[in-house]
Amino acid sequence: MADIARSAPSALGVPLEGPPALDPNIVANQRFRADTSPGKVNLAVGTNVGADGKPWSQATAYPAALAALVKTVGTACGSYNAPDLPRLAAAKEFLCDTIDLPAAARARTVVSWATGGGSGAVNRAIACIRSQHPRGDYDSLVVQTDSWPGYRSVAYTSGLTFETCPLDFSEIPARGLIVAQTIHNGTGRLVDDAVWRVMGTQFAAQDRALIVDFPYAGFDYGDRPYREAIHESASAIHALAEAGAPVIVAFGPTKVFNTFAYRPGGAAIVICRTAEEAASADARMKRIERGSTGFIDAVTVALVQAMADNPDGLRADHAAILARLAEAAHDWRRHAMGSPLESYFTSAFGGLFRILPVKPGAPGTIDRLAAKHIHVVDASTASTPRIRINTMGLPHGRAAEIVSAVAAEVVELG
């Protein structure tokens, strides 16, 4: 019998390129877990965090009966078929309202639900585009520099090569599937609306589809009144759609509705340009749903139910998170005043994250901060040591202490 261990790699055993490596977010979380200090602070965790410094999961709009399913929700998976769910029309209206989509566009918008939160929505959007263009123009996944590290895994799962482009899209590969982030980029730096208008015109002329990953609706303008924050946050989507670009919005509900304990699925929102295109997209999505993750779990069903039956409750949960984010940003600004860190909390920045260039030198910024029980993500490049922080991880009662410790490591904004 042949020695299988020594045979050449098979089609299911091709080695990964490069050394195996953990996502830097996971590394930071492991370090945090290993820290035994009762006063440790986690600025690395990518979740909403309350003023007490602990992950904040205060969803109030979900049906009360769902609580009984949380521990055993796996047994309910596969019990619901997405195309046949009731209340889908009302849930679609809620989603369109959350991205402030004009009424004329809503009639030609198609929504497809997927398991796996925002990542599931991105994968559903990729499947929709790739099913129509299996070869050639969409063989790579292109994201902005300093984007979420998990996009590499998304590309790998879809059989796509991975590429990056500048944050401001000043250079875009001629081919490839763009997954654009407005407030989901790791730097916190906002992209001007003029950039999205130029992109919209360019992509419309090329009839080139793109995806907008949108799991942090409103987070870039959390200090504004709720409806204003929603409208401004969706301005990139509006600019692309108004220019006639073929765009799919990947909407992730976990962050905006405080549903970390539940992890509902996300929605791919296809903004079509004509009624005929919408009919085709609807038929294609139904086929993809049936053939992949057409069955969604009870948690996502509950989210659809909440969108239909308790939309004001969901909006209240959303508004509460935006208020908490604005409070945290205010504390960062106030205590960083006069330091290099202050420049990262101006109107040019927003949202949950910041990537900060820091002082080089042994034992290194990560170790120096960890020694003070402050945990961050290592976002270093070959040329500049950097860290990534979750701004909402700032405990309200210890704001001055934590900000001072981070500010002591940060260098001036270039």
Sine and cosine of phi, psi and omega as CSV:
sin_phi,cos_phi,sin_psi,cos_psi,sin_omega,cos_omega
0.00,0.00,0.65,-0.76,-0.04,-1.00
-0.91,0.40,0.54,-0.84,0.04,-1.00
-0.98,0.18,0.99,-0.13,-0.10,-1.00
-0.87,0.48,-0.58,0.82,-0.05,-1.00
-0.90,0.44,-0.42,0.91,-0.06,-1.00
-0.96,-0.28,0.02,1.00,-0.02,-1.00
-0.97,0.25,0.28,-0.96,-0.01,-1.00
-0.90,0.43,0.48,-0.88,0.01,-1.00
-0.83,0.55,0.66,-0.75,0.03,-1.00
-1.00,-0.03,-0.02,-1.00,0.00,-1.00
-0.89,0.45,-0.37,0.93,0.01,-1.00
-0.97,-0.24,0.13,0.99,-0.06,-1.00
-0.70,-0.71,0.49,0.87,0.02,-1.00
-0.94,0.35,0.80,-0.60,-0.06,-1.00
-0.90,0.45,0.51,-0.86,0.13,-0.99
-0.93,0.37,0.54,-0.84,0.07,-1.00
-0.97,0.22,0.69,-0.72,0.05,-1.00
0.99,0.16,0.19,-0.98,-0.02,-1.00
-0.94,0.33,0.52,-0.85,0.06,-1.00
-0.90,0.43,0.64,-0.77,-0.04,-1.00
-0.55,-0.84,0.61,-0.79,0.07,-1.00
-0.99,0.15,0.54,-0.84,0.16,-0.99
-0.81,0.59,0.74,-0.67,-0.03,-1.00
-0.86,0.51,-0.45,0.89,0.08,-1.00
-0.91,0.42,-0.63,0.78,0.02,-1.00
-0.93,0.37,-0.66,0.75,0.03,-1.00
-0.85,0.53,-0.72,0.70,-0.01,-1.00
-0.89,0.45,-0.63,0.78,-0.01,-1.00
-0.93,0.36,-0.59,0.81,0.05,-1.00
-0.90,0.44,-0.65,0.76,0.02,-1.00
-0.89,0.45,-0.68,0.74,0.01,-1.00
-0.88,0.47,-0.70,0.71,-0.02,-1.00
-0.89,0.45,-0.55,0.83,-0.03,-1.00
-0.97,0.25,-0.31,0.95,0.00,-1.00
-0.97,0.26,0.84,-0.54,-0.06,-1.00
-1.00,-0.04,0.00,1.00,-0.03,-1.00
-0.92,0.40,0.75,-0.66,0.05,-1.00
-0.93,0.37,-0.29,0.96,-0.02,-1.00
-0.98,-0.20,0.29,0.96,-0.06,-1.00
-0.91,0.41,0.51,-0.86,-0.03,-1.00
-0.81,-0.58,0.75,-0.66,-0.04,-1.00
-0.96,-0.29,0.99,-0.16,0.11,-0.99
-1.00,-0.02,0.10,0.99,-0.06,-1.00
-0.99,-0.10,-0.54,0.84,-0.13,-0.99
-0.88,0.47,0.73,-0.68,-0.07,-1.00
-1.00,0.00,0.59,0.81,0.01,-1.00
-0.91,-0.42,0.19,-0.98,0.14,-0.99
-0.93,0.37,0.69,-0.72,-0.06,-1.00
-0.81,-0.59,0.70,-0.71,-0.01,-1.00
-0.98,0.19,0.07,-1.00,-0.03,-1.00
-0.92,0.40,-0.24,0.97,0.06,-1.00
-1.00,0.05,0.01,1.00,0.02,-1.00
1.00,0.08,0.05,1.00,-0.02,-1.00
-0.97,-0.25,0.50,-0.86,0.04,-1.00
-0.79,0.61,0.72,-0.69,-0.14,-0.99
-0.97,-0.26,0.93,-0.37,0.05,-1.00
-0.80,-0.59,1.00,0.02,-0.09,-1.00
-0.83,-0.55,0.74,0.67,0.05,-1.00
-0.90,0.43,0.77,-0.64,-0.01,-1.00
-0.89,-0.45,-0.26,0.97,-0.14,-0.99
-1.00,0.02,-0.18,0.98,-0.02,-1.00
-0.93,0.37,0.50,-0.87,0.09,-1.00
-0.85,0.53,0.71,-0.71,-0.05,-1.00
-0.85,0.53,-0.53,0.85,-0.05,-1.00
-0.90,0.43,-0.32,0.95,-0.04,-1.00
-0.92,0.40,-0.49,0.87,-0.05,-1.00
-0.82,0.58,-0.56,0.83,-0.01,-1.00
-0.94,0.35,-0.32,0.95,-0.04,-1.00
-1.00,-0.06,-0.23,0.97,-0.17,-0.98
-0.84,0.54,-0.69,0.72,-0.08,-1.00
-0.98,0.19,-0.34,0.94,-0.06,-1.00
-0.81,-0.59,0.45,0.89,-0.12,-0.99
-0.90,0.43,-0.40,0.91,0.01,-1.00
-0.85,0.53,-0.52,0.86,-0.01,-1.00
-0.95,0.32,-0.32,0.95,-0.01,-1.00
-1.00,-0.02,-0.25,0.97,-0.03,-1.00
-0.88,0.48,0.64,-0.77,0.02,-1.00
1.00,0.04,0.01,1.00,-0.06,-1.00
-1.00,0.01,-0.17,0.99,-0.10,-1.00
-0.78,-0.63,0.73,-0.68,0.01,-1.00
-0.98,-0.19,0.85,-0.52,-0.15,-0.99
-0.81,0.59,-0.72,0.69,-0.06,-1.00
-0.90,0.43,-0.32,0.95,-0.10,-1.00
-0.96,-0.28,0.10,0.99,-0.05,-1.00
-0.93,0.36,0.63,-0.78,0.15,-0.99
-0.96,0.29,0.26,-0.97,0.09,-1.00
0.95,0.32,0.12,0.99,-0.05,-1.00
-0.90,0.43,-0.60,0.80,-0.02,-1.00
-0.90,0.44,-0.66,0.75,0.01,-1.00
-0.93,0.36,-0.60,0.80,0.04,-1.00
-0.91,0.41,-0.63,0.78,0.06,-1.00
-0.87,0.49,-0.67,0.74,0.00,-1.00
-0.88,0.47,-0.64,0.77,0.02,-1.00
-0.89,0.45,-0.70,0.71,0.01,-1.00
-0.89,0.46,-0.70,0.71,0.02,-1.00
-0.87,0.48,-0.58,0.81,0.04,-1.00
-0.93,0.36,-0.57,0.82,-0.03,-1.00
-0.94,0.34,-0.44,0.90,0.11,-0.99
-0.97,-0.23,0.21,0.98,0.08,-1.00
0.79,0.62,0.72,0.69,-0.04,-1.00
-0.97,0.22,0.74,-0.67,0.02,-1.00
-0.85,0.53,0.47,-0.88,-0.08,-1.00
-0.85,0.53,-0.64,0.77,-0.05,-1.00
-0.88,0.47,-0.54,0.84,-0.03,-1.00
-0.99,0.16,-0.40,0.92,-0.07,-1.00
-0.90,0.43,-0.58,0.82,-0.03,-1.00
-0.91,0.42,-0.41,0.91,0.00,-1.00
-0.92,-0.39,0.51,0.86,0.04,-1.00
-0.94,-0.34,0.69,-0.72,-0.03,-1.00
-0.90,-0.44,0.71,-0.70,0.01,-1.00
-0.89,-0.46,0.73,-0.69,0.06,-1.00
-0.79,-0.61,0.82,-0.57,-0.01,-1.00
-1.00,0.02,0.61,-0.79,-0.01,-1.00
-0.67,-0.75,0.52,-0.85,0.12,-0.99
-0.96,0.29,0.28,-0.96,0.08,-1.00
1.00,-0.05,0.35,0.94,0.08,-1.00
0.88,0.48,-0.55,-0.83,-0.02,-1.00
-0.89,0.45,-0.57,0.82,0.04,-1.00
-0.90,0.44,-0.63,0.78,0.05,-1.00
-0.89,0.46,-0.61,0.79,0.03,-1.00
-0.91,0.41,-0.65,0.76,0.04,-1.00
-0.88,0.47,-0.71,0.70,0.01,-1.00
-0.90,0.43,-0.59,0.81,0.05,-1.00
-0.91,0.41,-0.65,0.76,0.03,-1.00
-0.90,0.43,-0.66,0.75,0.05,-1.00
-0.87,0.50,-0.70,0.71,-0.02,-1.00
-0.88,0.47,-0.62,0.79,0.00,-1.00
-0.89,0.45,-0.70,0.72,-0.02,-1.00
-0.96,0.28,-0.71,0.71,-0.06,-1.00
-0.93,0.37,-0.49,0.87,0.02,-1.00
-0.91,0.41,-0.42,0.91,0.02,-1.00
-1.00,-0.04,-0.37,0.93,-0.04,-1.00
-0.71,-0.71,0.95,0.31,-0.13,-0.99
-0.91,0.41,-0.36,0.93,-0.04,-1.00
-0.64,-0.77,0.50,-0.86,0.18,-0.98
0.98,-0.22,-1.00,-0.06,-0.22,-0.97
-0.97,0.24,-0.30,0.95,-0.10,-0.99
-0.80,-0.60,0.74,0.68,-0.03,-1.00
-1.00,-0.06,-0.03,1.00,0.02,-1.00
-0.72,-0.70,0.42,-0.91,0.09,-1.00
-0.97,-0.24,0.83,-0.56,-0.08,-1.00
-0.90,-0.44,0.85,-0.53,0.04,-1.00
-0.78,-0.63,0.29,-0.96,0.01,-1.00
-0.95,0.33,0.49,-0.87,0.07,-1.00
-0.81,0.58,0.62,-0.79,0.02,-1.00
0.94,0.34,0.39,0.92,0.07,-1.00
-0.98,0.22,0.11,-0.99,0.03,-1.00
-0.77,0.64,0.79,-0.61,-0.03,-1.00
-0.87,0.49,-0.42,0.91,-0.04,-1.00
-0.91,0.42,-0.25,0.97,0.03,-1.00
-0.88,0.47,-0.48,0.88,0.06,-1.00
-0.88,0.47,-0.64,0.77,0.03,-1.00
-0.94,0.34,-0.59,0.81,0.07,-1.00
-0.87,0.49,-0.71,0.70,0.02,-1.00
-0.89,0.46,-0.70,0.71,-0.02,-1.00
-0.87,0.49,-0.70,0.71,-0.03,-1.00
-0.89,0.45,-0.56,0.83,-0.03,-1.00
-1.00,0.01,0.05,1.00,0.00,-1.00
0.94,0.33,0.50,0.87,-0.02,-1.00
-0.95,-0.32,0.54,-0.84,0.17,-0.98
-0.96,0.28,0.31,-0.95,-0.11,-0.99
-0.91,-0.42,0.77,-0.64,0.02,-1.00
-0.71,-0.71,0.34,-0.94,0.10,-0.99
-0.81,-0.59,0.35,-0.94,0.08,-1.00
-0.67,-0.74,0.23,-0.97,0.01,-1.00
-0.86,0.51,0.46,-0.89,0.00,-1.00
-0.83,0.56,-0.62,0.79,-0.06,-1.00
-1.00,-0.03,0.18,0.98,0.04,-1.00
0.85,0.52,0.48,0.88,0.03,-1.00
-0.92,0.38,-0.38,0.93,0.12,-0.99
-0.71,-0.70,0.81,-0.59,-0.01,-1.00
-0.79,-0.61,0.77,-0.63,0.06,-1.00
-0.83,0.56,0.59,-0.81,-0.04,-1.00
-0.90,0.43,-0.44,0.90,0.04,-1.00
-0.78,-0.63,0.23,-0.97,0.02,-1.00
0.90,-0.44,0.35,-0.94,-0.03,-1.00
-0.99,-0.11,0.93,-0.36,0.00,-1.00
-0.98,0.21,0.81,-0.58,0.22,-0.98
-0.93,-0.36,0.98,-0.18,-0.13,-0.99
-1.00,-0.03,0.59,-0.81,0.08,-1.00
-0.87,-0.49,0.67,-0.74,0.14,-0.99
-1.00,-0.05,-0.92,0.39,-0.02,-1.00
-0.95,-0.30,0.05,1.00,-0.02,-1.00
-1.00,-0.01,-0.05,1.00,0.04,-1.00
-0.96,0.27,0.50,-0.87,-0.15,-0.99
-0.96,0.29,-0.28,0.96,-0.11,-0.99
-0.98,0.19,-0.46,0.89,-0.13,-0.99
0.99,0.10,-0.13,0.99,-0.01,-1.00
-0.96,0.27,0.74,-0.67,-0.04,-1.00
-0.99,0.11,0.57,-0.82,0.03,-1.00
-0.99,-0.15,0.78,-0.62,-0.09,-1.00
-0.90,0.43,0.56,-0.83,0.00,-1.00
-0.86,0.52,-0.50,0.86,0.01,-1.00
-0.87,0.49,-0.55,0.83,0.03,-1.00
-0.90,0.44,-0.69,0.72,-0.02,-1.00
-0.92,0.38,-0.57,0.82,0.02,-1.00
-0.92,0.40,-0.66,0.75,0.04,-1.00
-0.90,0.44,-0.70,0.71,0.03,-1.00
-0.87,0.49,-0.67,0.74,0.00,-1.00
-0.86,0.51,-0.71,0.71,0.02,-1.00
-0.90,0.44,-0.67,0.74,-0.02,-1.00
-0.91,0.42,-0.73,0.68,-0.05,-1.00
-0.95,0.30,-0.51,0.86,0.07,-1.00
-0.91,0.41,-0.68,0.73,0.00,-1.00
-0.90,0.44,-0.56,0.83,-0.01,-1.00
-1.00,0.03,-0.11,0.99,-0.14,-0.99
0.76,0.65,0.74,0.68,-0.06,-1.00
-0.96,-0.29,0.87,-0.50,-0.05,-1.00
-0.97,0.25,0.52,-0.86,0.12,-0.99
-0.59,-0.81,0.29,-0.96,-0.01,-1.00
-0.90,-0.44,0.70,-0.72,0.16,-0.99
-0.96,-0.29,0.91,-0.42,0.02,-1.00
-1.00,0.10,0.84,-0.54,-0.24,-0.97
-0.69,-0.73,0.92,0.40,0.00,-1.00
-1.00,-0.03,-0.05,1.00,-0.09,-1.00
-0.81,-0.58,0.75,0.66,-0.04,-1.00
-0.82,0.58,0.81,-0.58,0.05,-1.00
1.00,0.06,-0.21,0.98,-0.10,-0.99
-0.93,0.38,-0.39,0.92,0.00,-1.00
-0.98,0.19,-0.24,0.97,-0.01,-1.00
-0.71,-0.70,0.69,0.72,-0.09,-1.00
-0.91,0.42,-0.29,0.96,-0.03,-1.00
-1.00,0.03,0.07,1.00,-0.02,-1.00
-0.97,-0.23,0.26,-0.97,0.10,-0.99
-0.82,0.57,0.50,-0.87,-0.21,-0.98
-0.81,0.58,-0.80,0.60,-0.05,-1.00
-0.90,0.43,-0.59,0.81,0.05,-1.00
-0.91,0.41,-0.66,0.75,0.03,-1.00
-0.88,0.48,-0.68,0.74,0.00,-1.00
-0.89,0.45,-0.72,0.70,-0.03,-1.00
-0.89,0.45,-0.74,0.67,-0.04,-1.00
-0.91,0.41,-0.61,0.79,-0.02,-1.00
-0.90,0.43,-0.53,0.84,-0.03,-1.00
-1.00,-0.02,0.15,0.99,-0.09,-1.00
-0.88,0.47,-0.54,0.84,0.05,-1.00
-0.90,0.44,-0.68,0.74,0.03,-1.00
-0.88,0.47,-0.69,0.72,0.01,-1.00
-0.87,0.49,-0.71,0.71,-0.04,-1.00
-0.89,0.46,-0.68,0.73,0.00,-1.00
-0.91,0.41,-0.73,0.69,-0.05,-1.00
-0.93,0.37,-0.66,0.75,0.00,-1.00
-0.91,0.42,-0.48,0.88,0.04,-1.00
-0.98,0.20,-0.18,0.98,0.02,-1.00
1.00,-0.05,0.26,0.97,0.03,-1.00
-0.96,0.27,0.61,-0.79,0.08,-1.00
-0.97,0.25,0.94,-0.34,-0.14,-0.99
-0.77,-0.64,0.66,-0.75,0.14,-0.99
-0.88,-0.47,0.78,-0.62,0.05,-1.00
-1.00,-0.10,0.82,-0.57,0.09,-1.00
-0.99,-0.10,0.97,-0.26,-0.11,-0.99
-0.99,-0.16,0.85,-0.53,0.06,-1.00
-0.96,-0.27,0.82,-0.58,-0.10,-1.00
-1.00,0.00,-0.23,0.97,-0.19,-0.98
-0.88,0.47,-0.75,0.66,-0.08,-1.00
-0.94,0.33,-0.68,0.74,-0.17,-0.99
-0.97,0.24,-0.42,0.91,-0.05,-1.00
-0.93,-0.37,0.21,0.98,0.06,-1.00
0.87,0.50,0.65,0.76,-0.11,-0.99
-0.96,-0.29,0.66,0.75,-0.02,-1.00
-0.91,0.43,-0.54,0.84,0.00,-1.00
-0.95,0.31,-0.30,0.96,-0.11,-0.99
-0.94,-0.34,-0.60,0.80,-0.01,-1.00
0.81,0.59,0.89,0.46,0.03,-1.00
-0.94,0.33,0.26,-0.97,0.03,-1.00
-0.95,0.30,0.19,-0.98,0.01,-1.00
-0.96,-0.29,-0.01,-1.00,-0.05,-1.00
-0.75,-0.66,0.72,-0.69,0.16,-0.99
-1.00,-0.05,0.88,-0.48,-0.07,-1.00
-0.95,-0.30,0.95,-0.30,-0.06,-1.00
-1.00,-0.06,0.92,-0.38,-0.01,-1.00
-1.00,-0.07,0.98,-0.19,-0.09,-1.00
-1.00,0.03,0.33,-0.94,-0.09,-1.00
-0.99,-0.15,-0.35,0.94,0.04,-1.00
-0.64,-0.76,0.27,-0.96,0.04,-1.00
-0.90,0.43,-0.58,0.81,0.01,-1.00
-0.91,0.41,-0.66,0.75,0.04,-1.00
-0.90,0.44,-0.62,0.78,0.02,-1.00
-0.90,0.43,-0.66,0.75,0.01,-1.00
-0.89,0.46,-0.67,0.75,0.03,-1.00
-0.91,0.41,-0.69,0.73,0.00,-1.00
-0.90,0.43,-0.63,0.78,0.02,-1.00
-0.90,0.44,-0.71,0.71,0.01,-1.00
-0.90,0.43,-0.64,0.77,0.00,-1.00
-0.92,0.40,-0.69,0.73,0.00,-1.00
-0.90,0.44,-0.63,0.78,0.04,-1.00
-0.88,0.48,-0.62,0.78,0.03,-1.00
-0.92,0.40,-0.67,0.74,0.02,-1.00
-0.91,0.42,-0.66,0.75,0.03,-1.00
-0.87,0.50,-0.72,0.70,-0.01,-1.00
-0.90,0.43,-0.56,0.83,-0.11,-0.99
-1.00,-0.04,-0.17,0.99,-0.04,-1.00
-0.79,-0.61,-1.00,-0.07,-0.03,-1.00
-0.93,-0.38,0.76,0.65,-0.01,-1.00
-0.89,0.45,-0.45,0.89,0.03,-1.00
-1.00,-0.05,0.85,-0.52,-0.02,-1.00
-0.94,-0.35,0.32,-0.95,-0.14,-0.99
-0.99,0.10,0.17,-0.99,-0.07,-1.00
-0.90,0.43,-0.49,0.87,0.00,-1.00
-0.91,0.42,-0.68,0.73,0.01,-1.00
-0.94,0.35,-0.59,0.80,0.10,-1.00
-0.86,0.52,-0.66,0.75,0.02,-1.00
-0.90,0.44,-0.59,0.81,0.04,-1.00
-0.91,0.42,-0.70,0.72,0.06,-1.00
-0.85,0.53,-0.68,0.73,0.00,-1.00
-0.89,0.46,-0.69,0.73,0.00,-1.00
-0.90,0.44,-0.65,0.76,0.02,-1.00
-0.87,0.49,-0.60,0.80,-0.04,-1.00
-0.99,0.16,-0.66,0.75,-0.17,-0.99
-0.98,-0.18,-0.40,0.92,-0.05,-1.00
-0.66,-0.76,0.81,0.58,-0.04,-1.00
-0.89,0.46,-0.59,0.81,-0.01,-1.00
-0.92,0.39,-0.55,0.83,0.05,-1.00
-0.91,0.42,-0.67,0.74,0.05,-1.00
-0.90,0.44,-0.66,0.75,0.01,-1.00
-0.91,0.42,-0.57,0.82,0.05,-1.00
-0.91,0.41,-0.66,0.75,0.08,-1.00
-0.88,0.48,-0.68,0.73,-0.01,-1.00
-0.89,0.45,-0.73,0.68,-0.01,-1.00
-0.89,0.46,-0.57,0.82,0.01,-1.00
-0.91,0.42,-0.64,0.77,0.03,-1.00
-0.92,0.39,-0.66,0.75,0.02,-1.00
-0.89,0.46,-0.62,0.79,0.03,-1.00
-0.91,0.41,-0.65,0.76,0.03,-1.00
-0.91,0.42,-0.66,0.75,0.03,-1.00
-0.89,0.46,-0.68,0.73,0.02,-1.00
-0.90,0.44,-0.63,0.78,0.03,-1.00
-0.88,0.47,-0.71,0.71,0.01,-1.00
-0.90,0.44,-0.70,0.72,0.01,-1.00
-0.87,0.49,-0.63,0.78,0.04,-1.00
-0.88,0.48,-0.68,0.73,0.01,-1.00
-0.91,0.41,-0.64,0.77,0.06,-1.00
-0.87,0.49,-0.74,0.67,-0.03,-1.00
-0.88,0.48,-0.71,0.70,-0.09,-1.00
-0.90,0.44,-0.70,0.72,-0.09,-1.00
-1.00,0.06,-0.25,0.97,0.05,-1.00
-1.00,-0.02,-0.04,1.00,-0.09,-1.00
-0.83,0.55,0.76,-0.65,0.01,-1.00
1.00,0.06,-0.07,1.00,0.02,-1.00
-0.94,-0.34,0.26,-0.97,0.05,-1.00
-0.85,0.53,-0.44,0.90,-0.01,-1.00
-0.90,0.43,-0.44,0.90,-0.04,-1.00
-0.85,0.53,-0.55,0.84,-0.07,-1.00
-0.93,0.37,-0.20,0.98,0.01,-1.00
-1.00,-0.10,0.10,0.99,0.01,-1.00
-0.77,-0.63,0.66,0.75,0.11,-0.99
-0.99,-0.13,-0.05,-1.00,0.01,-1.00
-0.92,0.38,-0.18,0.98,0.04,-1.00
-0.98,0.19,-0.15,0.99,-0.04,-1.00
-0.82,-0.57,0.33,-0.94,0.05,-1.00
-0.18,-0.98,0.13,-0.99,0.12,-0.99
1.00,0.02,-0.24,-0.97,-0.17,-0.98
-0.99,0.17,-0.51,0.86,-0.21,-0.98
-0.90,-0.44,0.39,-0.92,0.23,-0.97
-0.62,-0.78,0.66,-0.75,0.19,-0.98
-0.96,-0.28,0.85,-0.52,-0.18,-0.98
-0.88,-0.48,0.81,-0.58,0.13,-0.99
-0.94,0.34,0.69,-0.72,-0.11,-0.99
-0.77,-0.63,0.17,-0.99,-0.03,-1.00
-0.92,0.39,0.70,-0.71,0.07,-1.00
-0.99,0.17,0.09,-1.00,0.11,-0.99
0.89,-0.46,0.54,-0.84,0.02,-1.00
-0.94,0.35,0.53,-0.85,-0.03,1.00
-0.98,0.17,0.13,0.99,0.05,-1.00
0.98,-0.19,0.46,-0.89,-0.06,-1.00
-0.89,0.47,-0.66,0.75,-0.02,-1.00
-0.84,0.54,-0.72,0.69,-0.02,-1.00
-0.93,0.36,-0.62,0.78,-0.01,-1.00
-0.90,0.43,-0.66,0.75,0.03,-1.00
-0.95,0.31,-0.64,0.77,0.02,-1.00
-0.88,0.47,-0.53,0.85,0.04,-1.00
-0.90,0.43,-0.38,0.93,0.07,-1.00
-0.99,-0.15,0.20,0.98,0.03,-1.00
0.91,0.41,0.56,0.83,0.07,-1.00
-0.89,-0.45,0.87,-0.49,-0.14,-0.99
-0.92,-0.38,0.76,-0.65,-0.06,-1.00
-0.72,-0.69,0.12,-0.99,0.05,-1.00
-1.00,-0.08,0.71,-0.70,0.10,-1.00
-0.97,0.23,0.93,-0.37,0.00,-1.00
-0.91,-0.40,0.51,0.86,-0.12,-0.99
-0.91,0.40,0.49,-0.87,0.20,-0.98
-0.90,-0.43,0.04,-1.00,-0.03,-1.00
-0.89,0.45,-0.52,0.85,-0.11,-0.99
-0.99,-0.13,-0.51,0.86,-0.11,-0.99
-0.71,-0.71,0.86,-0.52,0.10,-1.00
-0.95,0.33,0.72,-0.70,-0.06,-1.00
-0.61,-0.79,0.33,-0.94,0.13,-0.99
-0.78,-0.63,0.38,-0.92,0.11,-0.99
-0.88,-0.47,0.73,-0.69,0.01,-1.00
-0.85,-0.52,0.47,-0.88,0.18,-0.98
-0.99,-0.11,0.93,-0.36,-0.11,-0.99
-0.89,0.46,-0.51,0.86,-0.04,-1.00
-0.97,0.26,-0.18,0.98,0.03,-1.00
-0.96,0.29,0.02,1.00,-0.05,-1.00
-0.97,0.22,0.91,-0.40,0.04,-1.00
-0.93,0.37,0.73,-0.69,-0.12,-0.99
-0.87,0.50,-0.67,0.74,-0.06,-1.00
-0.97,0.24,-0.18,0.98,-0.04,-1.00
-0.84,-0.54,0.39,0.92,-0.12,-0.99
-0.85,0.52,-0.75,0.66,-0.06,-1.00
-0.88,0.48,-0.68,0.74,-0.01,-1.00
-0.89,0.46,-0.74,0.67,-0.08,-1.00
-0.94,0.34,-0.71,0.71,-0.01,-1.00
-0.88,0.47,-0.66,0.75,0.01,-1.00
-0.88,0.48,-0.64,0.77,0.00,-1.00
-0.91,0.41,-0.65,0.76,0.02,-1.00
-0.95,0.32,-0.69,0.73,-0.03,-1.00
-0.87,0.50,-0.52,0.85,0.00,-1.00
-0.92,0.39,-0.30,0.95,-0.04,-1.00
-0.98,-0.20,-0.30,0.95,-0.15,-0.99
-1.00,0.10,0.60,-0.80,0.09,-1.00
-0.97,-0.25,0.24,-0.97,-0.10,-0.99
-0.86,0.51,0.60,-0.80,0.07,-1.00
-0.89,0.46,0.80,-0.60,-0.04,-1.00
-0.99,0.14,0.00,0.00,0.00,0.00
